Amino acid sequence: PGATVLAVRKIDPLSFYSLGLADLAEKVGLSQPKTLAVVKELDIQNSEEYFKTFRVGKSAPFKRYSPKALEKIREELGQLDMDEVWERHKPTGRRRR
């Protein structure tokens, strides 16, 4: 009560969620499938702080990650047993086209 808004800053969501899965994988030094396994293990896709899906027109959805997601992965990666993470989240089979 009695507070005054000093400024409103608009942030372009695509600038905030600036990383794709390939970007995350490159920056943490893992393959894309193993990076996705870590993302699933840390439940990153269920937090708007870390992840957002964008749809532009009729295009396929773009899955994007924030720099905070990269920080979270880097912080947690040392404590994860990648063999166990991979067993829990590895792809179960290839999709047929």
C-alpha positions in Angstrom: 0.0 0.0 0.0 1.2 3.5 -0.9 4.0 2.1 -3.1 4.7 3.7 -6.5 5.8 2.0 -9.6 9.0 3.6 -10.8 9.5 1.9 -14.0 8.2 -1.0 -16.1 10.7 -2.9 -18.1 9.6 -5.1 -21.0 11.8 -8.0 -21.8 11.7 -9.8 -25.1 10.9 -13.4 -24.1 13.0 -14.8 -27.0 15.9 -12.9 -25.7 15.4 -14.2 -22.2 15.0 -17.8 -23.4 17.9 -17.6 -25.7 19.3 -21.1 -25.7 18.2 -24.2 -27.5 19.0 -27.8 -26.5 22.1 -27.8 -28.9 23.4 -24.6 -27.2 23.0 -26.1 -23.7 24.7 -29.3 -24.8 27.7 -27.5 -26.3 28.1 -25.3 -23.2 28.0 -28.2 -20.7 30.0 -30.6 -22.9 27.4 -33.3 -23.3 25.6 -34.8 -26.3 22.1 -33.5 -26.9 20.4 -36.7 -25.8 22.4 -36.7 -22.5 21.7 -33.0 -22.0 18.0 -33.7 -22.4 18.3 -36.5 -19.9 19.8 -34.0 -17.4 17.1 -31.5 -18.2 14.5 -34.2 -17.4 16.3 -35.3 -14.2 16.4 -31.7 -12.9 12.8 -31.1 -14.0 13.9 -28.0 -15.9 11.0 -28.0 -18.4 8.5 -27.6 -15.6 9.8 -24.2 -14.5 9.1 -20.9 -16.3 12.3 -19.6 -14.8 14.3 -22.1 -17.0 12.1 -23.1 -20.0 9.4 -21.9 -22.3 7.9 -23.2 -25.5 7.2 -20.7 -28.3 5.0 -21.1 -31.3 5.3 -18.7 -34.2 2.4 -18.9 -36.7 1.9 -22.5 -37.8 5.5 -23.6 -37.2 6.5 -26.4 -34.9 7.0 -25.2 -31.3 10.4 -23.9 -30.3 11.7 -25.2 -27.0 13.9 -22.6 -25.5 16.0 -22.4 -22.2 17.1 -19.4 -20.2 20.7 -18.8 -19.1 19.4 -19.7 -15.6 18.8 -23.2 -16.9 22.4 -23.4 -18.0 23.5 -22.2 -14.5 21.3 -24.8 -12.8 22.7 -27.6 -15.0 26.3 -26.5 -14.3 25.6 -26.4 -10.6 24.0 -29.8 -10.4 26.1 -31.7 -13.0 28.9 -32.5 -10.6 26.6 -34.2 -8.2 24.7 -36.3 -10.8 25.7 -39.9 -11.6 25.4 -39.6 -15.4 25.1 -43.4 -15.8 22.0 -43.5 -13.6 20.5 -40.4 -15.1 21.0 -41.8 -18.6 19.4 -45.1 -17.6 16.3 -43.3 -16.2 15.9 -40.9 -19.1 17.5 -42.4 -22.3 15.3 -42.6 -25.4 13.4 -45.9 -25.5 13.4 -46.2 -29.3 13.5 -44.4 -32.6 10.4 -43.0 -34.0 9.5 -44.2 -37.5 8.7 -41.6 -40.1 
